[in-house]
Amino acid sequence: MTLASRLGGLVRDVMLGRIFGDGPVNSAFAAAFAIPNMFRRLFGEGALSAAFIPEYTDAARRSPEESNALASMTLAILGIVTGGLTLLIEAVLLAVLLVAPGDAQRTLSIQLVMVMLPFMPFICMVAILAGMLQVHGRFAVAASGPVVLNAFIIVAGLYYTLSGVRGEASAAYVLGAATVLSGATQLGFFWWTLRSHARWTGRWSIVRERGVRMLRKFVPVAIGLGTLQVNTLLDTIIAMWPIWVGPTMFGKAVTLDEASNGILALTARLYQFPLGVFGIAVATAAFPLLARHAREPEAFADTLRRGVRISLFIGIPATVGLILVRHDLTAVLYGHGVSGWSLSSLERSAAVLMGFATGIWAYSINQVFTRAFYAQGDTSTPMRISLCMIAVNVALNLTFIWPLREAGLAWGTAVSALLQAGVLGVLCTRLLRRVGSRGPVIDGHVVKGVLKIAAASIAMGGVVYAVLVFMPTSTPVRSGGALGSAWVWQLVRLLAATATGGVSYLLVSRILRVSELSWVMHRGARTTSAGDDASD
């Protein structure tokens, strides 16, 4: 289901790139979408679910009455808080428009934020319902929310795509309204699906202590798991600087322009594809297991190491592959049609993708590391590390944007993620010792597995590079002399490189007996531990 949602998201983003082109409307829509979307990622894939799931799991184990009361209380409080926050932000933005309206681009951006902000309370409540579905083993349904979101936006955008009409402000408003409507639909669908697992009640007093404990965890968990989301939001603010603030920063002409945020946002979706399909999905599936084995040191360590290894099994080749095909990928997705991006924007997009792709493996294992702490009830350690990394990211962003433009924002995010992975890895070893497990997180079996993954990734990279060299970009595609298109040829190159790269990676992994391959493909009961691989 996560794979389906990411494929749908890719279609959605290609459609948005074609509708809006690489101009200011694209940047404005991307910024307006980023704000409620940050809350979706933070709550739906992180903080609130991370604080809620352990308590709900324990309550469900004790009695349905407790779990129903906890879920009812959490949903009610969350709805009130997020609804009130939405109204407050809407009022502030309306005051800004009335007092300091600014130019047309700035006004459009603020109005789009106001249109899409109601998506926030809907999607936050959806996150709690998704957490409940996970606890009850309904992972596929819980992961279906983004599929609904993508479907609404794609259907709403079909007119502009099929008619070839270049999208302006009217299209942005229509697509923004579709986003909000998708949130309400997800809420109703999840509520209906849970009817056989939960009963809503007003008897909150029986879980008051449990609810207070959960809410106390929420703030540090939000900071700990929300690093990537906060960094993404900070990237958006900096990239929108020319539109929201002006052409100078710290008294110096900024190197960004009105197209920067649109390029940054739509390019970021490309690295988020493998991250969402496997990185966050692995961490989401591992978290209930980590919580269940919190008092079983060896089972806890085994689950953690497996999560790290499976994340790297996807993250490392994804990094290598995206770096190699970055030019063809961005050109194929965003460089065709009436609203296709200019060559300059495509080059800038490829530079952004290279920066983001460098940290894919780090983003993935950070999700797993952080949830290991939460499963043990330690929310302060990831919070402190995350605060430091946010500060590092801001410093790197403000340093890198001058020579690298918007690509500097991508490199700042990647470097801070790499540093965070190193620090969390060391601290996770201490965590395992504290709970009574033998050996570090990165033990001999993990090292051996990572070396095999690295070898398979290098072999894959060599194959992909050879394909790209053998099929140079200057070669045209022709069919009966009628078809000659640089875009078509880049599509052929991309498909060839992707297919041969994927097949070669799986083949070499098979030859090297990479255990993670069988783990990913096997859906039955676990029969071996992370240290008992047949290949080891």
C-alpha positions as CSV (number, residue, x, y, z in Angstrom):
1,M,0.0,0.0,0.0
2,T,2.9,2.3,0.8
3,L,4.4,1.5,-2.6
4,A,1.0,2.3,-4.3
5,S,0.9,5.6,-2.4
6,R,4.4,6.6,-3.5
7,L,3.7,5.7,-7.1
8,G,0.5,7.8,-6.9
9,G,2.5,10.6,-5.3
10,L,5.0,10.4,-8.2
11,V,2.2,10.7,-10.7
12,R,0.7,13.6,-8.7
13,D,4.0,15.5,-8.6
14,V,4.7,15.0,-12.3
15,M,1.2,16.3,-13.0
16,L,1.7,19.4,-10.8
17,G,5.1,20.0,-12.5
18,R,3.3,20.0,-15.9
19,I,0.3,22.1,-14.7
20,F,2.3,24.9,-13.1
21,G,5.7,24.7,-14.9
22,D,8.7,26.1,-13.1
23,G,7.2,29.6,-12.3
24,P,6.0,31.4,-9.2
25,V,2.7,29.6,-9.0
26,N,4.5,26.3,-8.7
27,S,6.6,27.6,-5.8
28,A,3.5,29.1,-4.1
29,F,1.5,25.9,-4.3
30,A,4.5,23.8,-3.1
31,A,4.9,26.1,-0.1
32,A,1.1,26.0,0.7
33,F,1.1,22.2,0.5
34,A,4.2,21.9,2.6
35,I,2.7,23.4,5.8
36,P,-0.2,20.9,6.4
37,N,1.9,18.2,4.8
38,M,4.6,18.7,7.4
39,F,1.9,18.0,10.1
40,R,0.9,14.9,8.1
41,R,4.4,13.5,8.2
42,L,5.0,14.6,11.8
43,F,1.8,13.1,13.1
44,G,1.0,10.4,10.6
45,E,4.5,9.0,10.4
46,G,6.0,10.1,13.6
47,A,5.5,11.9,16.9
48,L,1.9,11.5,17.9
49,S,1.7,7.9,16.7
50,A,5.0,7.1,18.4
51,A,3.6,8.4,21.7
52,F,0.2,6.9,21.2
53,I,0.9,3.4,19.9
54,P,2.8,2.1,23.0
55,E,0.1,3.3,25.4
56,Y,-2.8,2.1,23.2
57,T,-1.0,-1.3,22.7
58,D,-0.7,-1.8,26.4
59,A,-4.3,-0.6,27.1
60,A,-5.6,-2.9,24.4
61,R,-3.8,-5.8,26.1
62,R,-5.4,-5.0,29.4
63,S,-9.0,-4.3,28.4
64,P,-11.0,-2.9,25.4
65,E,-12.6,-0.4,27.8
66,E,-9.2,1.2,28.5
67,S,-8.1,1.3,24.8
68,N,-11.5,2.7,23.7
69,A,-11.3,5.5,26.3
70,L,-7.7,6.4,25.5
71,A,-8.5,6.6,21.7
72,S,-11.6,8.6,22.3
73,M,-9.8,11.1,24.6
74,T,-6.8,11.5,22.3
75,L,-9.0,12.1,19.2
76,A,-11.2,14.7,21.0
77,I,-8.2,16.6,22.4
78,L,-6.3,16.5,19.1
79,G,-9.4,17.7,17.2
80,I,-9.9,20.6,19.5
81,V,-6.2,21.7,19.6
82,T,-5.5,21.4,15.8
83,G,-8.9,23.0,15.0
84,G,-8.1,25.9,17.3
85,L,-4.6,26.2,15.9
86,T,-6.0,26.3,12.3
87,L,-8.4,29.1,13.2
88,L,-5.7,31.1,14.9
89,I,-3.3,30.8,11.9
90,E,-6.1,31.6,9.5
91,A,-6.8,34.8,11.5
92,V,-3.2,35.8,11.5
93,L,-2.8,35.3,7.8
94,L,-6.0,37.2,7.1
95,A,-4.6,40.1,9.2
96,V,-1.3,40.0,7.2
97,L,-3.3,40.3,3.9
98,L,-5.3,43.2,5.2
99,V,-2.4,45.1,6.9
100,A,0.5,44.3,4.5
101,P,-0.9,42.7,1.3
102,G,2.3,42.8,-0.7
103,D,2.6,41.9,-4.4
104,A,0.5,39.4,-6.3
105,Q,2.9,36.5,-5.8
106,R,3.0,36.9,-2.1
107,T,-0.7,37.3,-1.8
108,L,-1.3,34.2,-3.9
109,S,1.0,32.2,-1.6
110,I,-0.7,33.3,1.6
111,Q,-4.2,32.7,0.2
112,L,-3.2,29.2,-0.8
113,V,-1.9,28.5,2.7
114,M,-5.3,29.6,4.0
115,V,-7.2,27.3,1.6
116,M,-5.1,24.2,2.4
117,L,-4.6,24.7,6.2
118,P,-7.9,22.9,7.2
119,F,-6.2,19.8,5.9
120,M,-4.2,19.8,9.1
121,P,-6.8,18.8,11.7
122,F,-8.3,16.2,9.4
123,I,-5.0,14.5,8.7
124,C,-3.8,14.7,12.3
125,M,-6.9,12.8,13.5
126,V,-6.4,10.3,10.6
127,A,-2.9,9.7,12.1
128,I,-4.4,8.5,15.4
129,L,-6.9,6.2,13.6
130,A,-4.0,4.8,11.5
131,G,-2.1,4.1,14.7
132,M,-5.0,2.2,16.0
133,L,-5.3,0.2,12.8
134,Q,-1.6,-0.7,13.0
135,V,-2.0,-2.1,16.5
136,H,-4.9,-4.2,15.3
137,G,-2.8,-5.5,12.5
138,R,-4.5,-3.5,9.7
139,F,-1.2,-2.1,8.2
140,A,-2.4,-1.9,4.6
141,V,-5.5,0.1,5.5
142,A,-3.5,2.3,7.8
143,A,-1.1,3.1,5.0
144,S,-3.8,3.9,2.5
145,G,-4.4,7.5,3.4
146,P,-1.8,9.0,1.0
147,V,-3.4,6.9,-1.8
148,V,-6.7,8.8,-1.2
149,L,-4.8,12.2,-1.1
150,N,-3.1,11.4,-4.4
151,A,-6.3,10.3,-6.1
152,F,-8.2,13.5,-5.2
153,I,-5.4,15.7,-6.6
154,I,-4.9,13.6,-9.7
155,V,-8.6,13.6,-10.5
156,A,-8.9,17.4,-9.9
157,G,-5.8,18.0,-12.1
158,L,-6.9,15.9,-15.1
159,Y,-8.7,18.8,-16.8
160,Y,-5.6,21.0,-16.8
161,T,-3.4,18.1,-17.9
162,L,-5.6,16.7,-20.7
163,S,-6.6,20.1,-22.0
164,G,-3.0,21.4,-22.1
165,V,-4.1,24.6,-20.3
166,R,-1.3,26.0,-18.3
167,G,-2.3,26.2,-14.6
168,E,-2.5,29.5,-13.0
169,A,-4.0,30.7,-9.7
170,S,-7.4,29.2,-10.3
171,A,-5.9,25.7,-10.8
172,A,-3.9,26.1,-7.5
173,Y,-7.1,26.9,-5.6
174,V,-8.9,23.9,-7.1
175,L,-6.1,21.5,-6.3
176,G,-5.9,23.0,-2.8
177,A,-9.6,22.4,-2.1
178,A,-9.2,18.8,-3.4
179,T,-6.4,18.3,-0.8
180,V,-8.7,19.4,2.0
181,L,-11.6,17.2,0.8
182,S,-9.2,14.2,0.7
183,G,-8.4,14.7,4.4
184,A,-12.1,14.6,5.3
185,T,-12.6,11.5,3.2
186,Q,-9.7,9.7,4.9
187,L,-11.1,10.5,8.3
188,G,-14.5,9.1,7.4
189,F,-13.0,5.9,5.8
190,F,-10.7,5.1,8.8
191,W,-13.5,5.8,11.3
192,W,-15.7,3.4,9.4
193,T,-13.0,0.7,9.2
194,L,-12.4,0.8,12.9
195,R,-16.0,0.1,13.8
196,S,-15.3,-3.6,14.6
197,H,-12.2,-2.8,16.7
198,A,-13.2,0.3,18.8
199,R,-16.1,1.8,20.6
200,W,-16.1,5.6,21.2
201,T,-16.7,6.6,24.8
202,G,-16.7,9.6,27.1
203,R,-15.4,7.7,30.1
204,W,-11.9,9.3,30.0
205,S,-11.3,9.2,33.7
206,I,-10.1,5.5,33.6
207,V,-7.2,6.5,31.4
208,R,-6.4,9.9,32.7
209,E,-3.0,8.9,34.0
210,R,-2.2,7.0,30.8
211,G,-3.2,10.0,28.7
212,V,-1.1,12.4,30.8
213,R,1.9,10.2,30.3
214,M,1.3,10.0,26.6
215,L,1.0,13.8,26.2
216,R,4.2,14.3,28.2
217,K,6.0,12.1,25.7
218,F,4.5,13.9,22.7
219,V,6.6,17.1,22.7
220,P,10.0,15.4,22.9
221,V,8.9,12.7,20.5
222,A,7.7,15.4,18.1
223,I,11.1,17.1,18.2
224,G,13.0,13.7,18.0
225,L,11.1,12.3,15.0
226,G,10.4,15.6,13.3
227,T,13.9,16.6,12.4
228,L,13.5,15.8,8.7
229,Q,10.1,17.5,8.6
230,V,11.3,20.6,10.4
231,N,14.3,20.8,8.2
232,T,12.1,20.5,5.2
233,L,9.9,23.3,6.4
234,L,13.0,25.5,7.1
235,D,14.1,24.7,3.6
236,T,10.8,25.9,2.3
237,I,11.0,29.2,4.2
238,I,14.4,29.9,2.9
239,A,13.5,28.9,-0.6
240,M,10.5,31.2,-0.5
241,W,12.5,34.1,0.8
242,P,12.4,36.1,-2.6
243,I,8.6,35.8,-2.6
244,W,7.8,36.2,1.1
245,V,10.5,38.7,2.1
246,G,12.5,40.1,-0.8
247,P,15.6,39.9,-3.0
248,T,18.2,40.4,-0.2
249,M,19.2,38.4,2.9
250,F,21.4,39.9,5.6
251,G,22.0,42.8,3.3
252,K,23.3,40.7,0.5
253,A,21.5,39.7,-2.8
254,V,20.1,36.2,-2.3
255,T,21.0,33.6,-5.0
256,L,17.5,32.1,-4.9
257,D,14.6,33.2,-7.1
258,E,10.9,32.8,-7.6
259,A,11.4,29.3,-9.1
260,S,13.6,28.0,-6.2
261,N,10.9,26.5,-3.9
262,G,9.0,24.8,-6.7
263,I,12.2,23.2,-8.0
264,L,13.2,22.2,-4.4
265,A,9.8,20.8,-3.5
266,L,9.1,18.7,-6.5
267,T,12.7,17.4,-6.7
268,A,12.5,16.4,-3.0
269,R,9.6,14.1,-3.8
270,L,12.0,11.9,-5.8
271,Y,14.3,11.0,-2.9
272,Q,11.2,10.7,-0.7
273,F,9.9,7.9,-2.9
274,P,12.4,5.2,-1.7
275,L,12.4,6.7,1.7
276,G,8.6,6.4,2.0
277,V,8.3,3.0,0.4
278,F,10.9,1.4,2.6
279,G,12.6,3.7,5.0
280,I,9.6,5.0,6.9
281,A,7.6,1.9,6.2
282,V,10.2,-0.4,7.8
283,A,10.3,1.9,10.9
284,T,6.5,2.0,11.1
285,A,6.2,-1.7,10.9
286,A,9.2,-2.3,13.3
287,F,7.9,0.1,16.0
288,P,5.1,-2.1,17.4
289,L,7.6,-5.0,17.5
290,L,10.2,-2.9,19.3
291,A,7.5,-1.8,21.8
292,R,6.4,-5.4,22.3
293,H,10.0,-6.7,22.9
294,A,11.0,-3.7,25.1
295,R,11.5,-6.1,28.0
296,E,13.2,-8.8,26.0
297,P,16.7,-7.6,25.4
298,E,17.8,-10.0,22.7
299,A,14.6,-9.9,20.8
300,F,14.6,-6.1,21.0
301,A,18.2,-6.0,19.6
302,D,17.4,-8.5,16.9
303,T,14.4,-6.4,15.7
304,L,16.5,-3.2,15.8
305,R,19.4,-4.7,13.8
306,R,17.0,-6.2,11.2
307,G,15.4,-2.8,10.8
308,V,18.8,-1.1,10.2
309,R,19.8,-3.8,7.7
310,I,16.6,-3.8,5.7
311,S,16.7,0.1,5.6
312,L,20.3,0.0,4.3
313,F,19.4,-2.7,1.8
314,I,17.1,-0.2,0.0
315,G,18.8,3.1,1.1
316,I,22.3,2.5,-0.2
317,P,21.4,1.4,-3.8
318,A,18.8,4.1,-3.9
319,T,21.5,6.7,-3.2
320,V,23.8,5.3,-5.9
321,G,21.0,4.9,-8.4
322,L,19.5,8.4,-8.0
323,I,22.8,10.1,-8.2
324,L,23.6,8.4,-11.5
325,V,20.2,8.9,-13.2
326,R,19.5,12.3,-11.8
327,H,19.7,14.2,-15.1
328,D,17.5,11.8,-17.0
329,L,15.0,11.4,-14.2
330,T,14.3,15.1,-13.7
331,A,14.2,15.8,-17.5
332,V,11.8,12.9,-18.1
333,L,9.4,13.9,-15.3
334,Y,9.5,17.7,-15.5
335,G,11.0,18.6,-18.9
336,H,8.3,17.7,-21.4
337,G,5.1,19.3,-22.6
338,V,3.8,22.9,-22.9
339,S,4.6,23.6,-19.2
340,G,7.9,21.7,-19.3
341,W,10.7,23.2,-17.2
342,S,13.5,25.1,-18.9
343,L,17.0,23.5,-19.3
344,S,18.3,25.7,-16.6
345,S,15.6,24.6,-14.2
346,L,16.2,21.0,-15.0
347,E,20.0,21.4,-14.3
348,R,19.1,23.0,-11.0
349,S,16.7,20.2,-10.2
350,A,19.4,17.5,-10.9
351,A,21.8,19.4,-8.6
352,V,19.1,19.4,-5.8
353,L,18.5,15.6,-6.3
354,M,22.1,14.8,-6.0
355,G,22.3,16.6,-2.6
356,F,19.1,14.9,-1.2
357,A,20.0,11.5,-2.6
358,T,23.3,11.4,-0.7
359,G,21.5,11.1,2.6
360,I,18.7,8.6,1.8
361,W,20.3,5.7,3.7
362,A,20.8,8.0,6.7
363,Y,17.2,9.3,6.7
364,S,16.0,5.7,6.7
365,I,18.1,4.3,9.6
366,N,17.4,7.5,11.7
367,Q,13.7,6.6,11.7
368,V,14.6,3.1,13.0
369,F,17.1,4.3,15.6
370,T,14.7,7.0,17.0
371,R,11.9,4.5,17.4
372,A,14.2,2.2,19.4
373,F,14.5,4.9,22.0
374,Y,10.8,5.5,22.1
375,A,10.0,1.8,22.5
376,Q,12.2,1.9,25.7
377,G,10.4,5.0,26.9
378,D,13.4,7.3,26.3
379,T,12.1,10.4,24.5
380,S,14.7,12.9,25.7
381,T,17.8,11.5,23.9
382,P,16.4,11.7,20.3
383,M,15.0,15.2,21.2
384,R,18.3,16.6,22.2
385,I,20.1,15.2,19.2
386,S,17.3,16.5,16.9
387,L,17.6,20.0,18.3
388,C,21.3,20.0,17.6
389,M,20.8,18.7,14.1
390,I,18.2,21.3,13.3
391,A,20.7,24.0,14.4
392,V,23.4,22.4,12.2
393,N,21.0,22.2,9.3
394,V,20.1,25.9,9.5
395,A,23.8,26.9,9.7
396,L,24.6,24.7,6.7
397,N,21.6,26.0,4.7
398,L,22.7,29.6,5.2
399,T,26.2,28.7,4.2
400,F,25.5,26.5,1.2
401,I,22.8,28.6,-0.6
402,W,25.3,31.3,-1.7
403,P,27.5,29.0,-3.9
404,L,24.9,26.2,-4.6
405,R,21.6,28.1,-4.7
406,E,18.7,25.8,-3.8
407,A,20.9,22.7,-4.0
408,G,22.7,24.0,-0.9
409,L,19.4,23.4,1.0
410,A,19.5,19.8,-0.1
411,W,23.1,19.3,0.9
412,G,22.4,20.9,4.3
413,T,19.6,18.5,5.0
414,A,21.7,15.5,3.8
415,V,24.8,16.4,5.8
416,S,22.8,17.0,9.0
417,A,21.1,13.6,8.5
418,L,24.5,11.8,8.1
419,L,25.7,13.4,11.4
420,Q,22.5,12.4,13.1
421,A,22.8,8.8,12.0
422,G,26.3,8.5,13.4
423,V,25.4,10.0,16.8
424,L,22.2,7.9,17.1
425,G,24.1,4.7,16.1
426,V,26.6,5.2,19.0
427,L,23.8,6.1,21.5
428,C,21.7,3.0,20.4
429,T,24.6,0.8,21.3
430,R,24.5,2.3,24.8
431,L,20.8,1.8,24.8
432,L,21.2,-1.9,24.1
433,R,23.7,-2.3,26.9
434,R,21.4,-0.5,29.3
435,V,18.5,-2.9,28.6
436,G,20.8,-5.9,28.9
437,S,21.6,-7.0,25.4
438,R,25.0,-8.3,24.3
439,G,27.0,-6.5,21.6
440,P,26.6,-3.2,19.8
441,V,23.9,-2.3,17.2
442,I,26.5,-2.6,14.4
443,D,27.8,-6.0,15.3
444,G,29.7,-8.4,13.1
445,H,26.6,-9.7,11.4
446,V,25.5,-6.2,10.5
447,V,28.9,-5.2,9.2
448,K,29.0,-8.3,7.1
449,G,25.5,-7.6,5.7
450,V,26.3,-4.0,5.0
451,L,29.5,-5.0,3.1
452,K,27.5,-7.3,0.9
453,I,24.9,-4.6,0.3
454,A,27.7,-2.1,-0.6
455,A,29.3,-4.6,-3.0
456,A,26.0,-5.2,-4.7
457,S,25.3,-1.5,-4.9
458,I,28.8,-0.8,-6.4
459,A,28.1,-3.6,-9.0
460,M,24.7,-2.1,-9.8
461,G,26.3,1.4,-10.1
462,G,28.8,0.1,-12.6
463,V,26.1,-1.5,-14.7
464,V,24.0,1.7,-14.7
465,Y,27.0,3.9,-15.5
466,A,27.9,1.6,-18.4
467,V,24.4,1.8,-19.8
468,L,24.4,5.6,-19.6
469,V,27.8,5.7,-21.4
470,F,26.6,3.3,-24.0
471,M,23.5,5.4,-24.6
472,P,24.7,9.0,-24.7
473,T,22.2,11.8,-24.4
474,S,23.0,13.2,-27.9
475,T,21.6,10.0,-29.6
476,P,18.1,10.5,-31.0
477,V,15.3,8.0,-31.1
478,R,13.6,7.6,-34.5
479,S,10.7,5.5,-35.8
480,G,10.3,5.5,-39.5
481,G,12.1,8.9,-39.5
482,A,9.1,10.5,-37.8
483,L,10.0,10.4,-34.2
484,G,13.1,12.3,-33.0
485,S,12.9,13.6,-29.5
486,A,15.6,14.3,-26.8
487,W,12.9,13.7,-24.2
488,V,11.9,10.3,-25.7
489,W,15.6,9.3,-25.8
490,Q,16.1,10.3,-22.2
491,L,13.0,8.2,-21.3
492,V,14.6,5.2,-23.0
493,R,17.9,5.8,-21.2
494,L,16.2,6.1,-17.9
495,L,14.1,2.9,-18.4
496,A,17.2,1.0,-19.6
497,A,19.3,2.2,-16.7
498,T,16.6,1.6,-14.1
499,A,15.8,-1.9,-15.4
500,T,19.3,-3.1,-15.7
501,G,20.3,-1.5,-12.4
502,G,17.4,-3.2,-10.6
503,V,18.0,-6.6,-12.1
504,S,21.7,-6.5,-11.5
505,Y,21.3,-5.5,-7.9
506,L,18.9,-8.3,-7.2
507,L,21.1,-10.8,-9.1
508,V,24.3,-9.8,-7.3
509,S,22.4,-9.8,-4.0
510,R,21.3,-13.3,-4.8
511,I,24.8,-14.4,-5.7
512,L,26.3,-12.9,-2.6
513,R,23.4,-14.5,-0.5
514,V,22.4,-11.1,0.9
515,S,20.0,-12.1,3.8
516,E,18.0,-8.9,3.6
517,L,16.7,-9.9,0.2
518,S,14.9,-12.9,1.6
519,W,13.7,-10.9,4.6
520,V,12.0,-8.4,2.4
521,M,10.4,-11.0,0.2
522,H,9.3,-13.4,3.0
523,R,5.9,-12.6,4.6
524,G,5.6,-15.7,6.8
525,A,6.7,-16.2,10.4
526,R,10.3,-15.3,11.4
527,T,12.4,-18.5,11.7
528,T,15.9,-17.0,12.2
529,S,17.4,-14.2,14.1
530,A,19.5,-11.4,12.6
531,G,22.6,-13.2,13.7
532,D,21.6,-16.6,12.4
533,D,21.5,-16.1,8.6
534,A,22.1,-19.1,6.5
535,S,24.6,-17.0,4.6
536,D,26.5,-16.1,7.7
